[in-house]
Amino acid sequence: MDFSKFLVTLLLVCLLTYESYVEAASVDQDFLRTCPSHRCNKHGPEIRFPFRLSTDPPSCGAQGMQLSCSGDDTILDHHVLGSCRVTEIYYRHRVINVIPLAEPSMQCPVQKLISTNLATDVYKQPQSSQVTTLVRCSRGFTPVDQYSIVGPASCLSNNTRQFWYLASASAYMSDLPRDCMAISKGISIPFTYDKRGPNSDDFAFNKRGNAVINFGETTFTWHLNNITYVCQQCEHEGRHCGFSSRRRQAFCQHHGILSFPS
C-alpha cells in the first residue's frame, strides 16, 4: 500500500471512530437529559436505571421497577407485600431492602414475610448468607447471647400475645424456652453492603435481625434477562447503566463513550 492510500485508509478509520463517538455521546446525553437520577430526600436511596421514578418516561426504567416518592420516603409497590418503604438500594449487588408499610389489621408485620410466597417476575428473595430460624414463643425472655438470638418482638396475633425471635446458625436451640416453636427457616436478612458484599458480622445480625422481627424489613434481588447482565457489568466497572430506546438495549455510561454488549 502506497503512502497516499494509507492516509486515505487512516482518514476513513478516524471518521468512522469519530462518528461512533458522536453517536455514543448523543445517546448518553439523551438518556441523561430524559432520565436523570433522583432521590426522594438527600439521604434517601438513589433512583436510577434499571429503576425509574413514576413521573419519568417508561423507557427510563425496566418493566416492573417503578418507584415513587411519598414525602421523603421512597416507595416500592410490591405485588405481594403492597406498598413498601425502600431503605437501601445496592446496584452493584442487585439488592433492595424494604419495609412494608404498616396496615391497621397487621399487628405482626413479620408474619407477612412467612405466610406468602414473596417472589414476583422481577423480585426474588436472595439465598441468605446465614441460616436463620424464626421462632415463636408464648412468653418473652431475654436471650443470653443477644448476637445469635435477637428479640423479642411482641405482637398480637389471633387475639393471642406472641413473642418472636430470630436465631442465627450459631445459636443453641437449648437456649430457648421449651414453649418456643420454630416457624420458618432461611429468613433473608436485609444487610448493608460494601463493594465486597454483605456486612454480616454479629453486630449487623443483631441490628438487622431486630428490624426483621419488629418491622418486617426484608430484602430482594432483581433479575431482568439481558438488562441485568449488562448493568452488573457496568456497576463492577464503576459505571452507571442506561438504556437506548433506539437499540432497545442497556449500555454503560462513561462520559459520552458507551459500551454496548456484543
KAWO-V169272 format. One record per backbone hydrogen bond with DSSP energy under -0.5 kcal/mol. NH is the residue of the N-H (numbers start at 1). CO is the residue of the C=O. If there is no record, write none. Layout:
nh;co
NH;CO
NH;CO
This chain:
nh;co
6;2
7;3
8;4
9;5
10;6
11;7
12;8
13;9
14;10
15;11
16;12
17;13
18;14
19;15
20;16
21;17
22;18
23;19
24;20
25;21
26;22
27;23
28;24
29;25
30;26
31;27
32;28
33;29
34;30
35;31
38;47
44;41
47;38
48;46
51;48
52;65
54;67
56;53
60;57
61;58
62;50
65;62
67;52
68;75
70;73
73;70
75;68
75;73
76;84
77;66
78;76
78;82
82;78
84;76
85;99
86;74
86;84
87;85
87;97
88;97
90;95
91;89
93;90
94;90
94;91
95;90
96;220
97;88
98;218
99;85
101;83
106;103
107;105
111;108
112;108
112;109
113;110
114;110
114;111
115;111
118;116
120;123
124;221
128;126
132;130
133;167
134;184
135;133
135;165
136;181
137;163
143;141
146;144
148;145
149;145
150;166
152;164
153;164
154;152
155;162
157;155
157;160
160;157
162;155
163;137
164;153
165;135
166;150
167;133
168;148
171;168
173;171
175;172
176;173
180;177
181;136
183;134
184;134
186;132
191;189
194;197
197;194
199;192
200;198
205;201
206;202
207;203
208;204
209;205
210;206
211;207
212;208
213;209
214;210
215;211
216;212
217;211
218;98
220;96
221;124
222;94
223;122
227;224
229;225
230;226
231;227
232;228
233;229
234;230
235;231
236;232
237;233
237;234
238;235
239;234
242;251
244;249
245;243
248;244
249;244
251;242
252;259
253;240
253;251
257;254
258;256
259;252
260;258
261;250
